[in-house]
Amino acid sequence: MNQKVIFPFTAIVGQERMIRALVLNAVDPRIGGVLIRGERGTAKSTAARALAALLPPIEVVENCRFNCDPAKPTTWCTECQERFLAGEDPLPHVHHATPFVNLPVSATEDRVVGTLDIERAIQKGERHFEPGVLASANRGLLYIDEVNLLDDHVVDILLDSAAMGVNVVEREGISFSHPARFILVGTMNPEEGDLRPQLLDRFAFSVDIRGILDKTQRVEIMRRNIAFENDPESFREHFLPQERELSRQIEQARHLLADVAYTQRDLLIIADLTSSMEVDGHRSDLVILKGARAQAAFEGRTRITPRDIALAAELALPHRVKAGPFRKSEAGVEILNAKIADLKVQTVLTPADEEPTEQQNEDDTKKKVNP
């Protein structure tokens, strides 16, 4: 009984950036995951498991091996599409707890993406797909401890799936696809080696965490851990109201996210920030925009602000700046921190006199056509 109780997410002391990065990815998994780098004993794995435990239940197609969302037929797996075409309309649905999948460091490509039985297809004309980790993690949380020790090719596959939201397996002219949208959380100890810069950039957010030095907080960490070890059920019961409230906020933010607007001015703020820091590529710009929208939705707003942009940039840029032209010194991070601090205190302008972006116009058109 005790072993099933997870340390509450809201009971974690400090580590504000890590908690914020995880929550924003829970609001919008399309952000692209978070890499948490830190020494042992800094609550990295505890936070990942705790987040999955507090997330609201998901509605899935009954008997679907891939947790397909019955409300989004365009994302259904091949099997659900075939069931629908065969006349099973509507597809029955049930509620499941949010999946938590722990990927072992020894995982192979087949273990991750799944396998097609070619022999059965050739001999019997039957398509048989054996699901992999990506199938189990769909609409849940995929956790990779010591991600820096995982095979680079496997990390590439995981990051591609996290970005595209779908897993397509093709063998000998036979293909199978299923949704693969998940919250990707990777943790690592930098002392054991780092990720290649190309892979590091693929993680949307990256957070460096260290042991807390504040004496009061360290005492509270000891008190909470001892209380949890002595009576896990009572400890979790004590934090249950906070857990439920955070779960409710995340669920509401998910529904609000599509309505969060941004203006041309917001895009220019993001572009000015990334170009001034000489960040390679354009992934960071998109990550900051998605992160800012998730931050606004989490706070119950439908308009992003310079502060939202700053909070997202705090998570999206430091690891990219260190891998760029400032990699030989800490000057880049210091400059970035100063720019972010300026954004946080900028006066928020009302967007009444600003034209919506082209994306907003496109979204509005789609809503009118497909309400």
Buried (B, 14 or more C-beta within 10 A) or exposed (E): EEEEBBBBBBBBBBBEBBBBBBBBBBBBBBBBBBBBBBEEEBBBBBBBBBBBBBBBEBBBBEEBBBBBBBEEBEBBBBBBBEBBEEEEEEBEBEEBEBBBBBBEEEBEBEBBBBBBBBEEBEEEEEBBBEBBBBBBBBBBBBBBBBBBBBBEEBBBBBBEBBBEBBBEBEEEEBEBBBBBBBBBBBBBBEEEEEBEBEBBBBBBBBBBBEEBEEEEEBEBBEEBBEBBEEEBEEBBEBBEEBBEEBBEBBBBBBEBBEBBBBBBBBBEBBEEBBEEBEBEEEBBBBBBBBBBBBBBBBEEBEBBBBBBBBBBBBBBBBBBBBBBEBEEEEEBBEBBBEBBEEBBEEEEEEBEEBEBBEEBEEBEEEEEEEE
